[in-house]
Amino acid sequence: MDQQHDLVRSAARRTKRRRALLAVLLSASIATLGAGAMSLAQFTDSKASTGSWSTGTIVLGVSPSTVFTASGIFPGASGSQDVTVSNTGTGAMRYSLTTSATNADTKNLKSVVLLTVSPGTCASPGASLYSGAVASAAFGDPTQGVQGGERVLAAAGSETLCFAWSLPLATGNAYQGAATTATFTFDAEQTANNP
């Protein structure tokens, strides 16, 4: 009977141990599930911020597009024309002038016709920016960056230049029937971030 009693006690102890182990495992499982559930329950927030960019412009304008048409001229003749240079862009610009001239008849009239370019109107010109043969008319430099002699125009600004030409009275017979055409090229670039 003692033996049977020991067997029953032993079985009861095993059952208690199993129940205790089961209780520990069940508690650990619940704790793990609870921790997982708590980690999913967080307050969060999110906001967006945007950036926007647009570029400025420099828009060079020259008026009139044909500065001179002088034909049948003789030594001693002269003429002038106001030329308006404008910047209809949103940023300041600086500009320069270069000239190319034809010599198709090889008489070289392009080196004999004189040209003076001055700021202001022809009725009231300022100090000349250029004075010499029409073929070499220039001020400033179209190379990028600040160059000596360039003109600066603010955004939406303009200025008038006087182009005045003359054929010297001393021009000889070798130039009878001669012709040349000059092309005045204005080049502009931004002033901002462009030293």
C-alpha positions in Angstrom: 0.0 0.0 0.0 2.9 2.3 0.7 4.2 1.6 -2.7 0.9 2.4 -4.2 0.7 5.5 -2.2 4.2 6.6 -3.4 3.1 6.0 -6.9 0.0 8.2 -6.5 2.1 10.9 -4.8 4.7 10.7 -7.6 2.0 11.0 -10.2 0.5 14.0 -8.4 3.9 15.7 -8.2 4.4 15.2 -11.9 1.0 16.6 -12.6 1.8 19.7 -10.4 5.1 20.2 -12.2 3.4 19.9 -15.5 0.8 22.4 -14.4 3.5 24.8 -13.1 5.5 24.5 -16.2 2.4 25.0 -18.3 1.5 28.1 -16.2 5.0 29.5 -16.6 4.9 28.9 -20.4 1.4 30.4 -20.6 2.5 33.5 -18.6 5.6 33.9 -20.8 3.4 33.7 -24.0 0.9 36.2 -22.6 3.7 38.6 -21.7 5.3 38.2 -25.1 1.9 38.8 -26.8 1.3 41.8 -24.6 4.7 43.3 -25.3 4.1 42.8 -29.1 0.6 44.4 -28.8 2.0 47.4 -26.9 4.7 48.0 -29.5 2.1 48.2 -32.2 0.1 50.8 -30.3 2.4 54.0 -30.7 1.3 57.5 -31.4 2.8 58.8 -34.7 2.7 62.0 -36.8 4.0 63.0 -40.2 4.3 66.4 -42.0 5.5 67.3 -45.5 7.5 70.4 -46.6 8.0 71.4 -50.2 10.7 73.3 -52.2 10.0 75.3 -55.3 12.5 76.8 -57.9 12.2 79.0 -60.9 15.0 80.7 -62.9 15.3 84.3 -63.8 15.8 85.7 -67.3 17.9 88.3 -69.2 16.2 89.3 -72.4 18.3 91.6 -74.7 16.5 93.9 -77.1 17.9 96.3 -79.7 15.8 98.7 -81.6 15.8 99.6 -84.5 17.2 96.4 -86.0 18.5 98.3 -89.0 20.6 101.2 -87.7 21.6 102.8 -91.0 20.8 102.6 -94.7 23.0 105.3 -96.3 23.4 105.1 -100.1 24.9 107.4 -102.7 26.9 109.3 -100.0 29.8 111.6 -100.8 32.8 112.7 -98.8 31.7 115.0 -96.0 28.4 113.2 -95.5 27.3 112.1 -92.0 24.3 110.7 -90.1 23.2 109.5 -86.7 20.6 107.2 -85.2 19.4 106.6 -81.6 19.6 102.9 -80.7 17.7 101.6 -77.7 19.2 98.6 -75.8 16.8 97.0 -73.4 16.6 94.2 -70.9 13.0 92.9 -70.5 14.2 90.1 -68.2 13.9 89.6 -64.5 17.7 89.9 -63.7 20.4 92.5 -64.3 22.7 92.0 -67.3 25.8 93.5 -68.8 26.4 93.8 -72.5 29.1 94.4 -75.0 29.2 95.4 -78.7 31.3 93.9 -81.5 31.2 94.6 -85.3 31.9 92.7 -88.4 31.9 94.5 -91.8 32.1 93.4 -95.4 34.7 94.2 -98.0 33.3 92.4 -101.1 34.5 95.0 -103.6 38.0 95.1 -102.0 37.9 98.9 -101.8 37.9 98.8 -98.0 35.2 101.3 -97.3 34.7 99.6 -94.0 38.0 101.2 -92.8 37.2 104.7 -94.1 33.6 105.2 -92.7 34.0 106.5 -89.2 31.6 105.6 -86.3 31.2 107.1 -82.9 29.0 105.2 -80.3 28.0 107.3 -77.2 25.5 106.8 -74.4 22.5 109.1 -74.5 20.5 110.4 -77.5 22.2 111.9 -80.5 20.7 115.2 -79.5 22.6 115.0 -76.3 25.3 112.3 -76.4 27.7 111.5 -73.5 31.4 110.7 -73.7 32.0 108.2 -76.5 32.3 104.5 -75.9 33.9 104.0 -79.3 35.3 106.3 -82.0 37.0 105.0 -85.1 36.5 102.9 -88.3 33.1 101.3 -88.5 34.7 97.9 -89.1 36.3 97.9 -85.6 33.4 99.4 -83.6 33.3 97.7 -80.2 33.1 98.2 -76.4 33.3 95.7 -73.6 34.0 92.0 -74.4 31.6 89.1 -75.0 33.9 86.8 -73.0 32.1 85.5 -69.9 32.7 87.4 -66.7 33.4 91.1 -66.0 35.3 92.8 -68.8 36.2 96.4 -69.0 33.9 98.7 -70.9 30.7 96.6 -70.6 27.4 98.3 -70.0 25.0 97.2 -67.2 21.3 97.2 -67.4 19.0 96.4 -64.5 16.0 94.1 -64.9 13.3 95.8 -67.0 15.9 98.6 -67.8 16.9 100.3 -71.0 19.3 102.9 -72.3 19.8 104.8 -75.5 23.0 104.9 -77.5 23.9 107.3 -80.2 25.4 105.8 -83.4 26.9 108.6 -85.4 28.8 108.0 -88.7 30.7 110.1 -91.2 32.6 109.8 -94.4 35.6 112.1 -94.1 35.9 115.0 -96.5 39.4 113.8 -97.5 38.1 110.4 -98.8 39.7 110.0 -102.3 38.5 108.8 -105.7 39.5 105.2 -105.0 36.3 104.9 -102.9 33.9 105.9 -105.6 31.1 103.3 -105.9 32.4 101.4 -102.8 30.1 99.6 -100.5 30.2 97.9 -97.1 27.7 96.5 -94.7 28.4 96.4 -90.9 26.7 94.1 -88.5 26.6 95.3 -84.9 26.4 92.4 -82.5 25.2 93.0 -78.9 26.1 90.2 -76.5 24.6 90.0 -73.0 25.1 87.9 -69.9 23.8 87.8 -66.3 25.5 89.8 -63.7 24.3 87.7 -60.7 26.9 85.1 -59.6 29.1 85.9 -62.7 32.2 87.8 -61.5 
